[in-house]
Each structure stands twice: as structure tokens, then as C-alpha cells.
């Protein structure tokens, strides 16, 4: 199968496998949809360890160890929270990479932020970063686009790593 024929999920799986990496997810606004995207690829159990849906702020703090100071100072719809969630799920599962989604799917604002304000956090070997997204559309379109962008961000990191090592 040519690279052009691969889905984004399949490409990420192959990049993870090539690097000997695993991934785990911490999801808020995507509600488990990112986990579905990882597990729809045949052989996903080689690279996907699992994930948690921490929709409630309290679960972000208790399950993922997101510090109360981050919530108070930046809110849960923030780059800081996304990075903390990614780090938390990475530590919780022992995965090489943790990837997290947090934001506002709509229809109403949250923490004074408009629907479509989304942050994807990625924690991995020697890195912790967040990508801010400004998405348009209805709730379902925003969550689907968030999954696409999260997978694309991880694919970019893995491709850079592969290039640096190759």
C-alpha cells in the first residue's frame, strides 16, 4: 500500500511502530473519539496503550494530576492544561507519547472562550508542547477536526524524529 493510500491514523501507527513508540490519549472535548481513531487501525495494539476521557475538571486533576494552579490561573481550555493532561496520561500509562485534547466544542462559550478554541497537548521523549487551534463549524465538526489536527501534530513530530535518526 502506497503512503498516499494510508489514512492519517494508519500513518501515525506506522511511524510509532517504526520508532518503537507507544501512545496514550487524554481527552476532554473529543470524548473518546481520538481513541477510536487510534484503534481503528489494524494492529493498533502494538502502539496504542489506552486512554482516559476526563471531561470533568475534577477528573483532570485527580486522574491526570493537572495542578489546581493551572486550572485557577489558565483554565482547562488552555495550552498549559493540554500539556499537563498529555504529561499526566504519559505518566499514568507509561506510554512514549501522551496526547491530549481540551477546548470548547460548543455551542456555548466556556471560560470566556469561543467554540472552536482548542488545544492539543503532546508529551514525548524530550518534548512537551501544545498546539492551539481555532476551528469553525458545528460541535461534531469541531471534535472531528480536533482529532485530525491531533493526529497530524503527532505525525509531524514522529516524522521529524525519524528524519533526525535516519
N, C-alpha and C positions, 0 to 999 in steps of 0.2 A: 504494500500500500504506500503510495507516494505521500510525502508530507502534506501536500495540498489536499489530500483526501481525508486527513485526520481531523477530528473535532478538536476544539481547544482543550477539552478535558483529556482526550487521548494524548495530545501533545505534551501536556503537563505531566501526565502519568509516565510517559516515556522519558522525559527529562529527569523526573525524580528518580526513576529506576536506574537510568544511566549514571547518575551521581551517587547512587546508593543511599538516597534520602527517603524520609517518610514525612508525612504532613498530617496535621490535625486542624480542625476548624473550631472557631468560637464565633457563634452567630447571634446577632440580635435582629436587625430588621429583616434579614433574609430567612429567618425562621426554619432553618434546616435545608433550604434549597441549595446552598453551596455544597453541603454534604452529599446531597443527591447527585449533583454534578460530578463530584469526585467518584462516587460509587457506581455510576452508570457505565463506566469503562470496564470492559472485561480485564480481569487481573488486578483490579483496584486494591485488593487486599495486600498486595506486595508493597504498596506505597501509602495507602490511606489508613491511619490508625483509628480514627474516630473523631467525634466532636461533641460539643455541647451547645445547646441553644439557651442563652442567658438573656432572655427578653426583659426580665425584670432587673432593675438596678441592683437590688439586694443580691441577686444571684451572680451578677458580675463581680460583686465584692467578695462573696463567700466562696464561690466555686473557682473563680479565675484570679482571685487575690488582687482585684483592682482596688487601689488605695482610695480611702474616703476623701483624701485631699485632692485627688484627681477629679473625683465627682464634684466636690464642692467648688473647686477652682475653675475647672474647664467644662464640666458637664459630661454626660455619657455620649453626647454627639460631638465628639472631638477627636483630633489626631492623637492626643495623649491617651484617651480611653482606648482607642483602637490598638495602639501599640501595647498598652498594658494587657488588653484582652489576648492579643497574639502571644505575648510573652507568657501569660498565665496558662494558656492551653498547651503551649510548647512544654512548659514545666510539668503540667499535670499529666501529660501523656508520654513524655519522653521523645516526642517527635523531633526530627531535624528542623522542621519548619512549623510554625504556628501561623495561621492566617485568620483574621477576624474581620467581621463586618458590623458596623454600627452607623446609625443615621436615622433619617426621617423618610419613611415611605409615603406618608400622607394618609388621609387628606389634610390633616391639620398640622400646624407648626408644633415643634417640640423644643423646649429650651430656647425659644425665640428664633429657631432656625426653620427655614422653609422646607417643604417637601422636596426631596431630591438632593438635600445636603447629606452626603455620605462620606464615611471614612473607612478605608481598608487598611488594617494593620498587618504587617508581616514581620515575624521574628524568625531568624535563622542563624546559622553559624556566622558569628561576627557581624550581624546586622540586625537592626530593628528600625523599621520605617513605617510611615503612614502615607497613603495616597488620598488626597481629597478629591471628591467627585462632586460635580454639580450636574445632576441628571434631570431630565424632563420626562414627563409622562404620568400616567396613572400609577397607582400603587404596584400593580403587577409588573408593569414595565420597568419601574424603578428597581424592584428587587431582582428581576431578571438581568437588567443591565449591571447591577452591582455584582452579581455572580460572574458575568462576563469580564468585567473590569478586574475583579479579584484574581481570576484565573490568568488573565493577561499579565497582570503585575507579577505574579509568581513565575509565569513562563519567562518573562523578561529577566528576572533575577537568575533563574536557573540557566538560561541561555548564556548570560554574561559569565556565570561561573564555569560553564562548560567550555566557553571560548578561552577563558583565562587559564584553564587547566590543560586544554588541548593544544 
